[in-house]
Amino acid sequence: MNKTLKPFEELTYHDDFMFGVVMQDKEICRKVLECLLGIKIKRIKYPQPQKSFDPLYASHGIRLDVYVEDGNKIYDVEIQNRDEHDIGKRSRYYQSMMDMDSLLKGQNYEDLKESIVIFLCRFDPFKKRIPCYNVRRICEEDTGVNLNDAALLKVFNCTAYEKVENEGLRAFLKFIQTDEAESDFTRRLGDMVERKKKIEELKQTYLSWGLHDHDVRREGIREGMEKTKIENAKNLLNMKLLTHEQIAQAVGLPLKKVQEIADRIKIS
């Protein structure tokens, strides 16, 4: 775990855990959203860092960095430190789970809140050097057709902070990209991060949080390896060149498992 988990003392605002912790402050959360969206927000109903959605059906669970509600709007703010080339599908999944969360509370489709997913990227995901990509679904035949699905994806490219005209937003994006605080607000964020790092209980929470993620990744790797072994066993069984004992030894599965796979192949 220590090889992959960043030391607590070295965390900055743009690290997932610290970002969620700082954004627990309602005033900070409100000011960040106002800065990013260029609007005034009267009141945040509740900020909820690292909100987990665990669907009732079999699918991937997700953990949002910061999930908040403001009247008839839902916001999810995500920090992205590495380009994993999956922002499109990731945002699609996030918004679907946010909508599912609303519907499970008994709402109808027409009652769905406007959902805004915001990615703060420390890289340029689309390589167009645009400071903020605003993405909505459009009709290819006529871009004037408005779907009115009340869903918006905003992807901030923090590497292009110098192109931002608004001074406050420029300073905020620069702070995320470089850790350099040049405005009253970003200095306030930096000071809060340093205060949080002095809280021993928070450090223990971080270590537990990191250990959980490590276990999840390890379990995912284990499941992937198991699936590969099963697929290899199926291929060898279909070739009909080896005995069940030889296949079990070749792919690293118990003989009983190989026999079960063989029985399913016969049935199908």
C-alpha positions as CSV (number, residue, x, y, z in Angstrom):
1,M,0.0,0.0,0.0
2,N,2.8,2.4,0.9
3,K,4.2,2.1,-2.7
4,T,1.0,3.5,-4.2
5,L,-0.6,5.7,-1.5
6,K,0.7,9.3,-1.3
7,P,1.9,10.3,2.2
8,F,-0.7,12.2,4.0
9,E,1.7,15.0,4.8
10,E,2.2,15.6,1.1
11,L,-1.4,15.9,0.1
12,T,-2.5,19.0,-1.8
13,Y,-5.9,20.4,-2.7
14,H,-6.0,18.5,-6.0
15,D,-5.6,15.1,-4.3
16,D,-8.9,13.2,-4.3
17,F,-9.1,12.7,-0.5
18,M,-8.1,16.2,0.5
19,F,-10.3,17.7,-2.2
20,G,-13.3,15.9,-0.7
21,V,-12.3,16.9,2.9
22,V,-12.0,20.6,2.1
23,M,-15.2,20.7,0.1
24,Q,-17.1,19.6,3.2
25,D,-17.0,23.2,4.1
26,K,-20.3,24.6,2.7
27,E,-18.9,28.1,2.1
28,I,-15.9,26.7,0.3
29,C,-18.0,24.4,-1.7
30,R,-20.4,27.2,-2.7
31,K,-17.5,29.5,-3.7
32,V,-15.9,26.8,-5.8
33,L,-19.1,26.2,-7.7
34,E,-19.7,29.9,-8.2
35,C,-16.2,30.3,-9.5
36,L,-16.5,27.4,-11.9
37,L,-20.1,28.2,-13.1
38,G,-20.0,32.0,-13.1
39,I,-23.3,32.2,-11.2
40,K,-24.5,33.0,-7.7
41,I,-25.7,30.1,-5.6
42,K,-28.0,31.0,-2.8
43,R,-27.7,27.9,-0.7
44,I,-26.2,24.4,-0.9
45,K,-28.5,21.9,0.6
46,Y,-25.7,19.6,1.6
47,P,-22.2,18.8,0.4
48,Q,-21.4,15.1,0.6
49,P,-17.8,14.2,-0.2
50,Q,-17.1,10.8,-1.8
51,K,-20.8,10.0,-2.1
52,S,-21.2,6.3,-2.9
53,F,-23.8,5.0,-5.2
54,D,-24.4,1.2,-4.9
55,P,-27.1,0.3,-7.4
56,L,-29.5,-2.5,-6.5
57,Y,-28.6,-4.3,-9.7
58,A,-25.3,-5.9,-10.6
59,S,-23.0,-3.1,-11.9
60,H,-20.1,-1.0,-11.0
61,G,-20.4,1.2,-7.9
62,I,-19.0,4.7,-8.2
63,R,-17.7,7.1,-5.6
64,L,-18.1,10.8,-6.5
65,D,-15.5,13.2,-5.3
66,V,-18.0,15.9,-4.3
67,Y,-21.8,15.6,-4.7
68,V,-24.0,18.5,-3.8
69,E,-27.6,19.7,-4.3
70,D,-28.7,23.3,-4.9
71,G,-32.4,23.7,-5.3
72,N,-33.3,22.0,-8.6
73,K,-29.7,21.3,-9.5
74,I,-27.3,18.4,-8.7
75,Y,-23.6,18.9,-9.0
76,D,-20.8,16.4,-9.1
77,V,-17.2,17.8,-9.1
78,E,-14.4,15.5,-10.0
79,I,-10.6,16.0,-9.7
80,Q,-8.7,14.2,-12.5
81,N,-4.9,14.0,-12.0
82,R,-4.2,11.4,-14.7
83,D,-5.5,11.0,-18.2
84,E,-7.3,7.7,-18.3
85,H,-9.0,8.4,-21.6
86,D,-12.5,7.6,-20.3
87,I,-14.0,10.9,-19.3
88,G,-16.9,10.6,-21.8
89,K,-18.1,7.2,-20.6
90,R,-17.2,8.0,-16.9
91,S,-19.4,11.1,-17.1
92,R,-22.2,9.2,-18.8
93,Y,-22.2,6.6,-16.0
94,Y,-22.0,9.2,-13.2
95,Q,-25.0,11.1,-14.5
96,S,-27.0,7.9,-15.0
97,M,-26.3,7.0,-11.3
98,M,-27.2,10.4,-10.1
99,D,-30.5,10.2,-12.0
100,M,-31.1,6.7,-10.6
101,D,-30.5,8.0,-7.1
102,S,-33.2,10.6,-7.7
103,L,-35.7,8.2,-9.2
104,L,-35.3,5.7,-6.3
105,K,-36.5,8.5,-4.1
106,G,-39.9,8.3,-5.9
107,Q,-39.5,11.1,-8.4
108,N,-40.9,10.9,-12.0
109,Y,-38.9,11.6,-15.1
110,E,-40.1,15.1,-15.3
111,D,-39.0,15.8,-11.8
112,L,-35.4,14.9,-12.5
113,K,-33.1,17.7,-11.4
114,E,-30.7,19.4,-13.7
115,S,-27.4,17.5,-13.4
116,I,-24.0,19.1,-14.0
117,V,-20.9,17.0,-13.9
118,I,-17.7,19.0,-13.6
119,F,-14.2,17.5,-14.3
120,L,-11.2,19.5,-13.1
121,C,-8.4,18.0,-15.2
122,R,-4.7,18.6,-14.7
123,F,-4.2,17.7,-18.4
124,D,-6.0,18.5,-21.6
125,P,-8.3,15.6,-22.3
126,F,-9.3,16.6,-25.8
127,K,-6.0,18.2,-26.9
128,K,-7.7,21.4,-28.2
129,R,-6.1,23.8,-25.6
130,I,-9.6,25.0,-24.6
131,P,-9.8,26.1,-20.9
132,C,-13.4,24.7,-20.5
133,Y,-15.2,22.3,-22.7
134,N,-19.0,22.5,-22.3
135,V,-20.6,19.4,-23.6
136,R,-24.3,18.6,-24.3
137,R,-26.0,16.0,-26.4
138,I,-26.8,17.3,-29.9
139,C,-28.7,16.2,-33.0
140,E,-26.2,15.5,-35.8
141,E,-28.7,16.5,-38.5
142,D,-29.7,19.8,-36.9
143,T,-27.7,21.2,-34.0
144,G,-30.6,23.5,-33.3
145,V,-32.7,20.6,-32.0
146,N,-32.7,20.9,-28.2
147,L,-33.1,17.6,-26.4
148,N,-33.8,19.4,-23.1
149,D,-32.3,16.5,-21.0
150,A,-31.1,19.0,-18.4
151,A,-27.6,17.3,-18.4
152,L,-24.4,19.2,-18.8
153,L,-20.7,18.1,-18.7
154,K,-18.1,20.8,-18.0
155,V,-14.5,19.7,-18.5
156,F,-12.0,22.2,-17.2
157,N,-8.5,21.9,-18.8
158,C,-6.4,23.4,-16.0
159,T,-3.2,23.4,-18.1
160,A,-4.8,26.3,-20.1
161,Y,-5.4,28.5,-17.1
162,E,-3.6,31.4,-18.7
163,K,-6.3,31.6,-21.4
164,V,-9.0,32.2,-18.9
165,E,-10.2,35.9,-18.8
166,N,-11.9,35.8,-15.4
167,E,-9.3,36.6,-12.8
168,G,-10.8,34.5,-10.0
169,L,-11.3,31.4,-12.2
170,R,-7.8,31.8,-13.7
171,A,-6.3,31.8,-10.2
172,F,-8.3,28.8,-9.1
173,L,-7.4,26.7,-12.1
174,K,-3.7,27.7,-11.8
175,F,-3.9,26.7,-8.1
176,I,-5.1,23.2,-9.1
177,Q,-2.5,22.8,-11.8
178,T,0.5,24.3,-10.0
179,D,-0.3,24.5,-6.3
180,E,0.5,28.2,-6.5
181,A,-1.9,30.4,-4.6
182,E,-2.2,33.9,-6.1
183,S,-5.6,35.0,-4.9
184,D,-7.2,35.4,-1.5
185,F,-9.5,32.4,-2.1
186,T,-6.7,30.1,-3.3
187,R,-4.6,31.1,-0.3
188,R,-7.5,30.3,1.9
189,L,-7.8,26.9,0.3
190,G,-4.0,26.3,0.8
191,D,-4.2,27.3,4.4
192,M,-7.2,25.0,5.0
193,V,-5.3,22.1,3.5
194,E,-2.4,22.7,5.8
195,R,-4.7,22.8,8.8
196,K,-6.4,19.6,7.8
197,K,-3.0,17.8,7.6
198,K,-2.5,18.5,11.3
199,I,-5.5,16.4,12.3
200,E,-4.4,13.0,13.3
201,E,-7.9,11.4,13.1
202,L,-8.1,12.6,9.5
203,K,-4.8,10.9,8.7
204,Q,-6.1,7.6,10.0
205,T,-9.2,8.0,7.9
206,Y,-7.1,8.6,4.9
207,L,-5.0,5.5,5.5
208,S,-8.1,3.5,5.9
209,W,-9.6,5.0,2.8
210,G,-6.4,4.2,0.8
211,L,-6.3,0.7,2.2
212,H,-9.9,0.1,1.0
213,D,-9.1,1.3,-2.5
214,H,-6.0,-0.9,-2.6
215,D,-8.1,-3.9,-1.6
216,V,-10.7,-3.1,-4.2
217,R,-8.0,-2.8,-6.9
218,R,-6.4,-6.1,-5.8
219,E,-9.8,-7.8,-5.8
220,G,-10.5,-6.5,-9.3
221,I,-7.1,-7.9,-10.5
222,R,-7.9,-11.2,-8.9
223,E,-11.3,-11.4,-10.6
224,G,-9.7,-10.5,-13.9
225,M,-7.1,-13.2,-13.6
226,E,-9.8,-15.8,-12.7
227,K,-11.9,-14.8,-15.8
228,T,-8.8,-15.2,-18.0
229,K,-8.2,-18.7,-16.6
230,I,-11.8,-19.7,-17.3
231,E,-11.6,-18.4,-20.9
232,N,-8.4,-20.2,-21.5
233,A,-9.9,-23.4,-20.1
234,K,-12.9,-23.1,-22.4
235,N,-10.6,-22.6,-25.4
236,L,-8.6,-25.7,-24.6
237,L,-11.7,-27.8,-24.0
238,N,-13.1,-26.8,-27.3
239,M,-9.8,-27.8,-29.0
240,K,-10.2,-31.3,-27.5
241,L,-6.5,-31.9,-27.4
242,L,-5.8,-32.2,-23.7
243,T,-7.3,-34.1,-20.8
244,H,-9.1,-32.2,-18.0
245,E,-6.2,-32.8,-15.7
246,Q,-3.7,-31.3,-18.2
247,I,-6.0,-28.3,-18.8
248,A,-6.3,-27.7,-15.1
249,Q,-2.5,-27.8,-14.7
250,A,-2.0,-25.6,-17.8
251,V,-4.4,-22.7,-16.8
252,G,-4.0,-23.0,-13.0
253,L,-7.6,-24.0,-12.1
254,P,-8.8,-26.8,-9.8
255,L,-9.7,-30.0,-11.7
256,K,-13.2,-29.7,-10.4
257,K,-13.6,-26.2,-11.9
258,V,-12.4,-27.5,-15.3
259,Q,-14.9,-30.3,-15.1
260,E,-17.7,-27.9,-14.3
261,I,-16.8,-25.7,-17.3
262,A,-16.7,-28.8,-19.5
263,D,-20.2,-29.8,-18.3
264,R,-21.6,-26.4,-19.2
265,I,-20.0,-26.5,-22.7
266,K,-21.7,-29.9,-23.3
267,I,-25.1,-28.5,-22.1
268,S,-24.9,-25.4,-24.3
